[in-house]
Amino acid sequence: MNSEPPPAPRRSDATRAAILEAARERFAADGYERATIRAIAKDAGIDPSMVMRYYGNKEGLFAAASEIDLRLPALGAMPGRHIGAVLVAHFLDRWEHDEVLTAMLRVGVTNAAGAERMTEMFRGQLLPIAAGVCPVREEVPRRAALVASQILGMALARYVLRIPPAVGMSRDEVIAWLAPTIQRYLTAESP
């Protein structure tokens, strides 16, 4: 039996973690355009050259800081008629508890790099969900895009633009309105 303690985390791992945390907060607060390497380094308590050493430039840092696992639920064992409601509820939970995701949406609306990151995130994580339930394989990308339009549209209205009727809806109302549409996009026959 090995009684040695586990190895301590490397200092570079702690530095990277501090940089990413500071970057996420700064991008969320200031947006992509106004966030600076210097401000992020100051927030992380390090020299700006360290940010450049680990991430190369602002774009590289943004790409690393915006790696978001949507933690989409496994839908395989679930009755097909509940998929829309489960996905809408899941995304509401994510938007309401993850400021980084909301910040990414803001950046995605105003910046090409941000839009590309949001596209990659949804493509990489939503396409497999759609592929698992869509009745026509060739329609998977189109259907995933339709789902993203609804999810991102509500997120934009509710959490970024804060349109009063969208903000004023209860969680149950949002689910009741969006779930049938998401369900139809994923599982219904083509129109």
C-alpha positions as CSV (number, residue, x, y, z in Angstrom):
1,M,0.0,0.0,0.0
2,N,1.4,3.4,-1.0
3,S,1.2,5.9,1.9
4,E,2.7,8.8,0.0
5,P,0.4,11.8,-0.3
6,P,-1.0,12.7,-3.7
7,P,1.2,15.1,-5.6
8,A,0.5,18.8,-4.9
9,P,-1.0,20.7,-7.8
10,R,1.6,22.4,-9.9
11,R,2.0,26.1,-9.6
12,S,1.4,26.5,-13.3
13,D,-2.0,24.8,-12.9
14,A,-3.0,27.2,-10.1
15,T,-1.8,30.2,-12.3
16,R,-3.8,29.0,-15.3
17,A,-6.9,28.5,-13.1
18,A,-6.5,32.0,-11.6
19,I,-6.1,33.5,-15.1
20,L,-9.2,31.7,-16.4
21,E,-11.3,32.7,-13.4
22,A,-10.2,36.3,-13.8
23,A,-10.8,36.3,-17.5
24,R,-14.3,34.8,-17.2
25,E,-15.2,37.5,-14.7
26,R,-13.7,40.3,-16.7
27,F,-15.3,39.2,-20.0
28,A,-18.6,38.9,-18.2
29,A,-18.3,42.4,-16.6
30,D,-16.7,44.3,-19.5
31,G,-17.4,42.3,-22.6
32,Y,-14.8,41.1,-25.1
33,E,-13.9,44.4,-26.6
34,R,-13.3,46.3,-23.3
35,A,-11.6,43.5,-21.4
36,T,-7.8,43.8,-21.5
37,I,-5.0,41.4,-20.8
38,R,-3.6,43.9,-18.3
39,A,-6.8,44.1,-16.3
40,I,-7.2,40.3,-16.4
41,A,-3.7,39.8,-15.2
42,K,-4.2,42.4,-12.4
43,D,-7.4,40.6,-11.3
44,A,-5.5,37.3,-11.2
45,G,-2.6,38.9,-9.3
46,I,0.0,38.1,-11.9
47,D,2.1,39.8,-14.5
48,P,0.5,40.3,-17.9
49,S,3.4,38.4,-19.6
50,M,2.1,35.2,-17.8
51,V,-1.2,35.5,-19.5
52,M,0.5,35.9,-22.9
53,R,2.8,32.9,-22.0
54,Y,-0.1,30.6,-21.4
55,Y,-2.7,31.8,-23.9
56,G,-0.7,33.7,-26.6
57,N,-3.2,36.6,-27.0
58,K,-6.6,37.8,-26.1
59,E,-8.3,35.6,-28.6
60,G,-6.6,32.5,-27.2
61,L,-7.5,33.5,-23.7
62,F,-11.1,34.1,-24.6
63,A,-11.3,30.7,-26.3
64,A,-9.9,29.0,-23.2
65,A,-12.1,31.0,-20.8
66,S,-15.2,30.4,-22.9
67,E,-14.9,26.6,-22.9
68,I,-18.3,25.7,-21.5
69,D,-19.7,22.3,-20.9
70,L,-23.5,22.7,-21.3
71,R,-23.9,19.5,-19.3
72,L,-26.8,18.4,-21.4
73,P,-28.9,15.7,-19.9
74,A,-28.8,12.1,-21.3
75,L,-32.0,11.7,-23.2
76,G,-31.7,8.1,-24.2
77,A,-33.7,6.5,-21.3
78,M,-36.3,9.2,-21.2
79,P,-39.7,9.0,-22.9
80,G,-39.5,10.9,-26.2
81,R,-42.5,13.1,-25.3
82,H,-40.6,14.8,-22.5
83,I,-37.4,15.8,-24.4
84,G,-38.5,19.4,-25.1
85,A,-39.5,20.1,-21.5
86,V,-36.3,18.6,-20.1
87,L,-34.1,20.6,-22.5
88,V,-35.9,23.9,-21.8
89,A,-35.7,23.3,-18.0
90,H,-32.0,22.4,-18.3
91,F,-31.2,25.6,-20.3
92,L,-33.2,27.8,-17.9
93,D,-31.1,26.3,-15.0
94,R,-27.9,27.0,-16.9
95,W,-28.8,30.6,-17.9
96,E,-30.0,31.4,-14.4
97,H,-26.9,30.0,-12.6
98,D,-24.0,30.6,-15.0
99,E,-23.0,34.2,-15.6
100,V,-20.3,33.0,-18.0
101,L,-22.9,31.6,-20.3
102,T,-24.8,34.9,-20.3
103,A,-21.6,36.8,-20.8
104,M,-20.8,34.5,-23.8
105,L,-24.1,35.3,-25.3
106,R,-23.5,39.1,-25.0
107,V,-20.0,38.7,-26.5
108,G,-21.5,36.4,-29.3
109,V,-23.9,39.1,-30.3
110,T,-21.2,41.8,-30.6
111,N,-18.0,40.0,-31.6
112,A,-17.1,37.6,-34.3
113,A,-14.9,35.5,-32.1
114,G,-17.7,35.3,-29.5
115,A,-20.2,34.3,-32.2
116,E,-17.9,31.6,-33.4
117,R,-17.4,30.2,-29.8
118,M,-21.1,30.1,-29.2
119,T,-21.6,28.3,-32.6
120,E,-18.9,25.8,-31.8
121,M,-20.4,25.2,-28.3
122,F,-23.9,24.6,-29.6
123,R,-22.8,22.6,-32.6
124,G,-20.5,20.3,-30.6
125,Q,-23.0,19.7,-27.8
126,L,-26.4,20.1,-29.2
127,L,-25.9,18.2,-32.5
128,P,-25.4,14.8,-30.7
129,I,-28.6,15.4,-28.8
130,A,-30.5,16.1,-32.0
131,A,-28.9,13.1,-33.7
132,G,-30.1,10.8,-31.0
133,V,-33.8,11.7,-31.4
134,C,-34.3,13.2,-34.9
135,P,-36.3,10.9,-37.2
136,V,-34.4,12.0,-40.3
137,R,-30.6,11.9,-40.0
138,E,-30.0,14.4,-42.8
139,E,-32.1,17.0,-40.9
140,V,-30.1,16.8,-37.7
141,P,-28.1,20.1,-38.3
142,R,-31.2,22.0,-39.4
143,R,-33.2,20.8,-36.4
144,A,-30.3,21.5,-34.0
145,A,-30.1,25.1,-35.4
146,L,-33.9,25.5,-34.9
147,V,-33.6,24.4,-31.3
148,A,-30.6,26.8,-30.8
149,S,-32.7,29.6,-32.2
150,Q,-35.4,29.1,-29.6
151,I,-33.0,28.6,-26.7
152,L,-30.7,31.4,-27.6
153,G,-33.6,33.7,-28.5
154,M,-35.3,33.3,-25.1
155,A,-31.9,33.7,-23.3
156,L,-31.3,36.9,-25.2
157,A,-34.7,38.3,-24.5
158,R,-34.8,37.2,-20.8
159,Y,-31.2,37.5,-19.6
160,V,-29.4,40.0,-21.9
161,L,-32.0,42.4,-23.3
162,R,-34.2,41.8,-20.2
163,I,-37.5,42.4,-22.2
164,P,-40.1,42.8,-19.4
165,P,-42.6,40.2,-20.6
166,A,-39.8,37.6,-21.1
167,V,-38.3,38.4,-17.7
168,G,-41.8,38.4,-16.0
169,M,-42.7,34.9,-17.1
170,S,-42.3,32.2,-14.5
171,R,-40.1,29.2,-15.1
172,D,-43.1,27.0,-15.7
173,E,-44.6,29.4,-18.2
174,V,-41.3,29.5,-20.2
175,I,-41.2,25.7,-20.2
176,A,-44.9,25.5,-21.2
177,W,-44.4,27.8,-24.1
178,L,-41.1,26.6,-25.5
179,A,-41.1,22.9,-24.7
180,P,-43.7,21.9,-27.4
181,T,-41.7,23.9,-30.0
182,I,-38.4,22.3,-29.0
183,Q,-40.1,18.9,-29.0
184,R,-41.5,19.4,-32.5
185,Y,-38.1,20.6,-33.8
186,L,-36.4,17.5,-32.6
187,T,-38.9,14.7,-33.1
188,A,-41.8,15.6,-35.4
189,E,-42.0,14.6,-39.0
190,S,-40.7,17.3,-41.5
191,P,-43.3,19.9,-42.5
